[in-house]
Amino acid sequence: MENISIIIAGVGGQGLVLATRILSEAAFSQGLDVKTNDVVGLSQRGGTVWGSVKMGEKIYSPNILPKEADIILGMEPLEALRWSHILKDGGKIILNTNRVYPTPVLLEKEPYPEEAIEGLKEKFEVIEIDAQKEAEASGN
């Protein structure tokens, strides 16, 4: 199997650590070598959080360099945009369409970058999912 590199990008409280764990355990159960990494301390101050999952025959590091990620799991659109520089050409973004507005946007000091987020569709394959709606439909 070819190695796969995934960045999970979001904000605190969205389940990023759990998503990282689920992906890594699923890959491991299939006999793949897996390395993970996540940064979550910033979530307590409303900051960005991210994780990486690399899986394949042999993985030496969880770190993903710019233009190396195959997939971004964007748990929040702005965070997917922030991490898009790490996605390789032809990469995929699985994008939760629900917005979590950062403080500068809530204080009306900055606009939410709708156009830039929409521009991701010109560079990458973007799969949009309304995760909130899907969770409610499943009874969660």
N, C-alpha and C positions, 0 to 999 in steps of 0.2 A: 504494500500500500504506500502511496505517496504521502509524505508528511503534510499535515494540515495545521495551519496556524490561525487561531481565532482570538480576536480582541472582544471583550465584553465591556461596554462603556455605559455608564449611567450616573445616577446621583444616589445619595444615601437613602436607604430604605426600600430600594427597588428589588432586592433579592439577588444582587450581583454575586455575592459569595455562594449562595445556594446554587445559582445557575452554573457557576464555575465548577462546583462540586459535582453536580449532576452530569455535566458534559464529560468531566474527567473520569467519573466512575463508569459511565456508559462506554467510553473508549477503552478503559482498562478491562472491563468485563468482556470485551471483544478481543482481548489479547494484545492490545496495542501498548506501546510504551507511551507514557503520558507525563508531561511536566506542566505545572501550573504556577501562577503567580498572581497576587492581587494586592491592590493598595486601597485600603478602606478607611483609614484613620481620618481622612478629610471629611468623611460623610457626617461626622458629628457636628461639623460647622457649616453644613449645607453645601459642601464642596463636591467636586467630581470624584468618582470612584471608578476603578477599572480592574480588569483581570485579564489574564492571558491563559490560553490552553493550547498546548502544542501536542499533537498526537501523531504517531506513525510507527514505523518499524524500530527506529532507534532515535531518541530525542536526547540532546545533551544539555539544553537550557530552555527555560520557559520564556526567555526574553525574545521579543519580536522586534526586529529593526524596521525602519521606514521602508516601505515598498515590499515588505515580506508577508504581510497578513493576507490570508485567503478570504477571511470572513470577518466582518464587524457585526456583532450583535449589539445594536444600538437600543438600549433600554430607554433612551430619551434622545430625540432628534438632534438637539444641540451637541450632545456628547458624541454622537456618531460623527457629526461634522468635525468636532475637535480632533477626532482620531482618524479621520479619512486620509491623512498624509501617510499613514502606516500601511494602507491597503495597496496591494499590488494592482497593476493594470489588469483589468478584467475581473477584479475581485467583486465580492457580493456584500451587500449590506442588508441585514434583516433588521427592519426599523419599526420599533414601537411608535405609533403615531401620537401617543399621548404626550403632551408637553408638561414639563415641570419647570416653571419659569424661575430663573435665577434672580437674586435680589436686585441687581441693577435694572432688570426688566420690570420687576414688580414696583420699583420706585420710579419708573418711567424715566430713568437716566440713560437707558440704552434700549434699542429695539431688539426684539427677538429676530434672529436672522433667517426668516422664512425663505427668502430668495436664495440664499446660499445653501440652505438645506435642500431646497427643490433642485438646485444645480447639481447635487450629487447624482441625480438620475442621468445626467449627461455623461458622467465619467464612469459610473459603476452600475452594476445590476442591483436595483433596489427593490426589495420585497417588503411592502408595508403591511403591518399588522396592527389592528387596534387591540392591544393586549388586554386593556381594561374590559372591553366588550366581550372578548373571548373568555376571560376569567369569570365574568358575571354569567355568561351563557352556560359555563360548566358548573355553576353553583358555588363559585368561590367569591 
